[in-house]
Amino acid sequence: MRINWEALKEKERRANAQSGTLDGVAMALPALVRAYKLQKRASRVGFEWNDSQKVMRKIQEECAELTEAKESLSHDAIEDEFGDILFAVVNLGRHLGVEAENALKRTNAKFTHRFEYIEAQLSAQGVAIQDASLDQMEALWQAAKSISDKNNRD
């Protein structure tokens, strides 16, 4: 017998007097995961863009608002606009079938690997990382990226 998980959770929410669509999305979740779940829940009642292009336009709009806020508003307003961008990017991930938390974990690992390559190469050259120029580090970054891209193709 297959149980419809969402129907079961909906019944549980009703029993706990949770009538709002977003009720029951745990506050303790990591912010990216919670954003994903909030959006998924809202999408069930039709609060959803129907294609990823609209989400990308929203991200561009939010980036423009951040640029404006950066030039004229308080730190809180800047933080709000930055949060709006992150929320919209999570939404784009949902449209693409990508969970932002997992994507960011992968990118963090990739960044760490490449940055460690930069440190190792500079050390082999006898250069302390704090003494390296951004151009030197960028060239090594591109080399690390090329190596990882090649390894991913093999």
Backbone as CSV, one residue per row, in Angstrom:
resi,resn,N_x,N_y,N_z,CA_x,CA_y,CA_z,C_x,C_y,C_z
1,MET,0.837,-1.174,0.000,0.000,0.000,0.000,0.885,1.242,0.000
2,ARG,0.672,2.129,-0.941,1.469,3.340,-1.069,0.736,4.501,-0.405
3,ILE,1.427,5.201,0.469,0.831,6.331,1.176,1.257,7.616,0.484
4,ASN,0.309,8.504,0.230,0.627,9.807,-0.336,1.176,10.673,0.791
5,TRP,2.484,10.879,0.796,3.172,11.598,1.855,2.596,12.989,2.057
6,GLU,2.377,13.720,0.978,1.869,15.088,1.109,0.467,15.115,1.688
7,ALA,-0.368,14.174,1.305,-1.718,14.116,1.866,-1.651,13.810,3.356
8,LEU,-0.741,12.924,3.731,-0.555,12.593,5.137,-0.076,13.807,5.927
9,LYS,0.893,14.541,5.379,1.401,15.737,6.047,0.321,16.814,6.144
10,GLU,-0.505,16.953,5.113,-1.599,17.921,5.134,-2.588,17.576,6.243
11,LYS,-2.894,16.307,6.382,-3.803,15.858,7.447,-3.191,16.168,8.819
12,GLU,-1.894,15.952,8.938,-1.182,16.235,10.182,-1.222,17.732,10.500
13,ARG,-1.037,18.580,9.481,-1.089,20.033,9.681,-2.471,20.463,10.168
14,ARG,-3.504,19.899,9.557,-4.872,20.231,9.980,-5.095,19.830,11.429
15,ALA,-4.607,18.660,11.808,-4.769,18.175,13.181,-4.035,19.066,14.177
16,ASN,-2.968,19.695,13.737,-2.193,20.589,14.600,-2.625,22.047,14.451
17,ALA,-3.794,22.269,13.856,-4.354,23.611,13.655,-3.433,24.493,12.813
18,GLN,-2.743,23.890,11.874,-1.901,24.641,10.953,-2.679,24.779,9.648
19,SER,-3.244,25.941,9.441,-4.085,26.110,8.269,-3.394,26.824,7.117
20,GLY,-2.307,27.538,7.406,-1.606,28.266,6.361,-0.784,27.346,5.485
21,THR,-0.660,27.712,4.239,0.099,26.920,3.272,1.531,26.682,3.729
22,LEU,2.129,27.679,4.363,3.539,27.587,4.749,3.741,27.060,6.160
23,ASP,2.638,26.835,6.890,2.749,26.310,8.246,3.470,24.966,8.214
24,GLY,4.327,24.768,9.182,4.999,23.484,9.309,6.339,23.403,8.596
25,VAL,6.715,24.428,7.833,8.051,24.434,7.241,8.995,24.864,8.362
26,ALA,9.837,23.966,8.778,10.663,24.157,9.971,11.546,25.400,9.876
27,MET,11.512,26.189,10.925,12.350,27.387,11.011,13.828,27.028,11.168
28,ALA,14.106,25.848,11.717,15.485,25.453,12.019,16.258,24.951,10.800
29,LEU,15.600,24.814,9.670,16.293,24.341,8.466,17.346,25.347,8.026
30,PRO,18.410,24.880,7.363,19.333,25.835,6.735,18.529,26.742,5.780
31,ALA,18.922,27.987,5.683,18.135,28.981,4.949,17.860,28.588,3.499
32,LEU,18.841,28.021,2.810,18.617,27.628,1.418,17.600,26.497,1.322
33,VAL,17.682,25.547,2.232,16.727,24.431,2.240,15.329,24.950,2.566
34,ARG,15.243,25.848,3.552,13.938,26.393,3.935,13.324,27.192,2.784
35,ALA,14.142,27.976,2.085,13.631,28.731,0.933,13.060,27.775,-0.111
36,TYR,13.775,26.696,-0.369,13.321,25.688,-1.341,11.963,25.123,-0.915
37,LYS,11.855,24.746,0.362,10.612,24.145,0.852,9.462,25.150,0.879
38,LEU,9.745,26.399,1.255,8.699,27.424,1.232,8.165,27.617,-0.184
39,GLN,9.069,27.713,-1.141,8.668,27.911,-2.532,7.910,26.713,-3.073
40,LYS,8.376,25.522,-2.728,7.698,24.314,-3.190,6.280,24.267,-2.633
41,ARG,6.145,24.619,-1.371,4.831,24.621,-0.739,3.923,25.664,-1.403
42,ALA,4.437,26.863,-1.647,3.642,27.917,-2.284,3.258,27.532,-3.715
43,SER,4.131,26.792,-4.380,3.842,26.393,-5.767,2.650,25.453,-5.845
44,ARG,2.411,24.692,-4.779,1.283,23.753,-4.766,-0.071,24.448,-4.875
45,VAL,-0.108,25.727,-4.467,-1.375,26.468,-4.541,-1.365,27.458,-5.708
46,GLY,-0.400,27.290,-6.624,-0.363,28.095,-7.838,0.489,29.343,-7.771
47,PHE,1.180,29.576,-6.659,2.057,30.748,-6.554,3.408,30.369,-7.129
48,GLU,3.507,30.444,-8.464,4.655,29.883,-9.170,4.750,30.463,-10.569
49,TRP,5.967,30.834,-10.975,6.182,31.184,-12.366,6.169,29.900,-13.180
50,ASN,5.685,30.000,-14.406,5.551,28.783,-15.201,6.773,28.449,-16.050
51,ASP,7.796,29.306,-16.044,9.031,28.937,-16.747,10.242,29.633,-16.135
52,SER,11.387,29.038,-16.360,12.618,29.526,-15.737,13.059,30.886,-16.285
53,GLN,12.659,31.240,-17.485,13.017,32.557,-18.038,12.458,33.684,-17.177
54,LYS,11.245,33.501,-16.685,10.645,34.513,-15.816,11.421,34.623,-14.511
55,VAL,11.906,33.507,-14.017,12.697,33.522,-12.787,14.018,34.247,-13.047
56,MET,14.640,34.000,-14.191,15.898,34.681,-14.518,15.694,36.188,-14.626
57,ARG,14.565,36.604,-15.189,14.268,38.043,-15.250,14.099,38.610,-13.841
58,LYS,13.498,37.835,-12.952,13.331,38.268,-11.563,14.691,38.423,-10.891
59,ILE,15.607,37.519,-11.164,16.954,37.618,-10.597,17.623,38.899,-11.095
60,GLN,17.491,39.188,-12.386,18.069,40.422,-12.934,17.453,41.651,-12.271
61,GLU,16.146,41.618,-12.074,15.450,42.727,-11.413,15.974,42.906,-9.983
62,GLU,16.142,41.797,-9.274,16.634,41.867,-7.900,18.080,42.364,-7.862
63,CYS,18.901,41.978,-8.837,20.282,42.478,-8.902,20.302,43.984,-9.119
64,ALA,19.410,44.472,-9.970,19.316,45.922,-10.196,18.903,46.633,-8.912
65,GLU,17.970,46.051,-8.176,17.537,46.648,-6.914,18.676,46.664,-5.898
66,LEU,19.511,45.626,-5.897,20.659,45.604,-4.990,21.648,46.705,-5.364
67,THR,21.878,46.888,-6.642,22.788,47.946,-7.088,22.298,49.299,-6.597
68,GLU,21.004,49.526,-6.732,20.401,50.770,-6.250,20.561,50.905,-4.744
69,ALA,20.252,49.843,-4.018,20.325,49.866,-2.567,21.753,50.111,-2.090
70,LYS,22.702,49.520,-2.786,24.112,49.647,-2.415,24.565,51.103,-2.439
71,GLU,23.988,51.855,-3.344,24.408,53.238,-3.520,23.686,54.205,-2.600
72,SER,22.528,53.801,-2.064,21.757,54.817,-1.356,21.065,54.372,-0.077
73,LEU,21.087,53.101,0.254,20.282,52.652,1.380,21.123,52.098,2.526
74,SER,20.450,51.751,3.585,21.092,51.230,4.784,21.606,49.806,4.571
75,HIS,22.403,49.374,5.521,22.913,47.994,5.473,21.754,46.998,5.504
76,ASP,20.730,47.267,6.307,19.564,46.378,6.377,18.872,46.268,5.025
77,ALA,18.728,47.387,4.326,18.087,47.367,3.007,18.938,46.579,2.006
78,ILE,20.242,46.748,2.099,21.149,45.996,1.220,21.024,44.507,1.516
79,GLU,20.993,44.153,2.796,20.851,42.753,3.176,19.519,42.186,2.666
80,ASP,18.447,42.975,2.752,17.144,42.537,2.242,17.206,42.254,0.752
81,GLU,17.822,43.137,0.002,17.912,42.948,-1.454,18.786,41.745,-1.791
82,PHE,19.874,41.572,-1.056,20.730,40.413,-1.278,19.955,39.125,-0.990
83,GLY,19.186,39.132,0.085,18.341,37.984,0.410,17.332,37.689,-0.687
84,ASP,16.769,38.749,-1.289,15.820,38.565,-2.395,16.487,37.865,-3.576
85,ILE,17.745,38.227,-3.836,18.478,37.568,-4.927,18.652,36.084,-4.612
86,LEU,19.094,35.786,-3.403,19.292,34.378,-3.026,17.991,33.596,-3.136
87,PHE,16.902,34.193,-2.677,15.604,33.525,-2.726,15.208,33.242,-4.178
88,ALA,15.435,34.209,-5.055,15.107,34.025,-6.474,16.007,32.970,-7.118
89,VAL,17.275,32.920,-6.712,18.194,31.913,-7.257,17.768,30.513,-6.810
90,VAL,17.305,30.386,-5.571,16.780,29.100,-5.108,15.595,28.694,-5.982
91,ASN,14.757,29.656,-6.311,13.600,29.385,-7.169,14.048,28.913,-8.550
92,LEU,15.064,29.552,-9.107,15.588,29.106,-10.399,16.087,27.666,-10.293
93,GLY,16.783,27.368,-9.217,17.252,26.000,-9.020,16.096,25.008,-9.017
94,ARG,15.009,25.358,-8.336,13.842,24.470,-8.318,13.335,24.230,-9.725
95,HIS,13.289,25.288,-10.537,12.822,25.150,-11.923,13.751,24.261,-12.744
96,LEU,15.022,24.258,-12.380,16.002,23.459,-13.112,16.211,22.073,-12.495
97,GLY,15.482,21.794,-11.415,15.637,20.507,-10.739,16.906,20.417,-9.920
98,VAL,17.376,21.564,-9.431,18.616,21.631,-8.664,18.305,22.195,-7.278
99,GLU,18.746,21.482,-6.240,18.593,22.009,-4.886,19.784,22.905,-4.584
100,ALA,19.503,24.143,-4.231,20.554,25.135,-4.011,21.572,24.682,-2.972
101,GLU,21.115,24.053,-1.902,22.023,23.597,-0.847,23.052,22.619,-1.416
102,ASN,22.597,21.664,-2.207,23.520,20.692,-2.810,24.450,21.355,-3.816
103,ALA,23.902,22.251,-4.615,24.725,22.940,-5.616,25.813,23.766,-4.940
104,LEU,25.445,24.459,-3.855,26.428,25.289,-3.163,27.488,24.434,-2.471
105,LYS,27.106,23.302,-1.938,28.088,22.391,-1.337,29.102,21.939,-2.385
106,ARG,28.608,21.598,-3.572,29.519,21.180,-4.650,30.445,22.319,-5.047
107,THR,29.898,23.519,-5.144,30.711,24.666,-5.525,31.732,24.986,-4.436
108,ASN,31.339,24.871,-3.172,32.292,25.086,-2.076,33.457,24.107,-2.181
109,ALA,33.152,22.841,-2.474,34.208,21.832,-2.611,35.111,22.156,-3.803
110,LYS,34.503,22.572,-4.896,35.271,22.925,-6.094,36.170,24.131,-5.807
111,PHE,35.618,25.139,-5.138,36.398,26.331,-4.786,37.580,25.943,-3.899
112,THR,37.313,25.125,-2.888,38.362,24.700,-1.957,39.486,23.982,-2.702
113,HIS,39.107,23.066,-3.580,40.100,22.310,-4.350,40.960,23.252,-5.201
114,ARG,40.318,24.180,-5.885,41.063,25.099,-6.750,41.933,26.058,-5.945
115,PHE,41.397,26.542,-4.821,42.184,27.474,-4.009,43.399,26.766,-3.415
116,GLU,43.212,25.517,-3.006,44.346,24.741,-2.491,45.402,24.530,-3.572
117,TYR,44.972,24.387,-4.815,45.912,24.281,-5.941,46.736,25.567,-6.051
118,ILE,46.052,26.713,-5.943,46.748,28.009,-6.003,47.808,28.073,-4.907
119,GLU,47.412,27.729,-3.686,48.358,27.770,-2.566,49.550,26.844,-2.808
120,ALA,49.279,25.639,-3.281,50.362,24.673,-3.510,51.313,25.163,-4.598
121,GLN,50.770,25.715,-5.681,51.613,26.194,-6.780,52.464,27.384,-6.347
122,LEU,51.856,28.286,-5.605,52.626,29.442,-5.120,53.717,28.996,-4.158
123,SER,53.378,28.055,-3.281,54.369,27.541,-2.334,55.534,26.896,-3.083
124,ALA,55.216,26.128,-4.133,56.266,25.480,-4.938,57.163,26.514,-5.615
125,GLN,56.597,27.698,-5.874,57.369,28.783,-6.491,58.074,29.641,-5.443
126,GLY,57.862,29.312,-4.169,58.479,30.080,-3.092,57.795,31.413,-2.849
127,VAL,56.524,31.523,-3.220,55.785,32.764,-3.053,54.707,32.569,-1.986
128,ALA,54.730,33.427,-0.976,53.669,33.390,0.041,52.383,33.916,-0.599
129,ILE,51.268,33.276,-0.297,50.015,33.646,-0.964,49.681,35.123,-0.762
130,GLN,49.964,35.663,0.415,49.646,37.069,0.653,50.536,38.011,-0.155
131,ASP,51.624,37.487,-0.707,52.509,38.302,-1.540,52.206,38.159,-3.030
132,ALA,51.363,37.217,-3.374,51.016,36.999,-4.788,50.042,38.081,-5.249
133,SER,50.140,38.425,-6.508,49.200,39.397,-7.064,47.895,38.685,-7.441
134,LEU,46.863,39.459,-7.573,45.591,38.888,-8.018,45.758,38.263,-9.400
135,ASP,46.545,38.893,-10.263,46.784,38.324,-11.602,47.455,36.954,-11.512
136,GLN,48.424,36.800,-10.618,49.079,35.504,-10.443,48.069,34.462,-9.964
137,MET,47.278,34.850,-8.976,46.302,33.905,-8.433,45.236,33.568,-9.473
138,GLU,44.827,34.535,-10.263,43.814,34.278,-11.299,44.358,33.324,-12.358
139,ALA,45.620,33.488,-12.739,46.225,32.575,-13.720,46.259,31.145,-13.169
140,LEU,46.602,31.002,-11.903,46.613,29.681,-11.287,45.201,29.132,-11.129
141,TRP,44.254,30.011,-10.842,42.839,29.592,-10.759,42.404,28.999,-12.090
142,GLN,42.729,29.687,-13.172,42.352,29.210,-14.504,43.025,27.872,-14.814
143,ALA,44.278,27.713,-14.364,44.975,26.436,-14.560,44.271,25.332,-13.779
144,ALA,43.903,25.611,-12.530,43.190,24.618,-11.715,41.854,24.271,-12.341
145,LYS,41.171,25.281,-12.855,39.879,25.071,-13.509,40.049,24.198,-14.750
146,SER,41.076,24.468,-15.512,41.341,23.693,-16.718,41.633,22.234,-16.380
147,ILE,42.402,22.021,-15.325,42.722,20.654,-14.900,41.452,19.935,-14.459
148,SER,40.625,20.591,-13.655,39.399,19.924,-13.187,38.417,19.699,-14.333
149,ASP,38.356,20.640,-15.274,37.493,20.446,-16.444,37.950,19.253,-17.262
150,LYS,39.276,19.134,-17.435,39.835,18.011,-18.196,39.538,16.688,-17.486
151,ASN,39.721,16.674,-16.165,39.455,15.456,-15.391,37.984,15.060,-15.449
152,ASN,37.100,16.039,-15.503,35.670,15.744,-15.590,35.261,15.186,-16.944
153,ARG,36.034,15.529,-17.979,35.740,15.017,-19.327,36.260,13.603,-19.501
154,ASP,37.340,13.287,-18.768,37.966,11.955,-18.920,37.155,10.863,-18.284
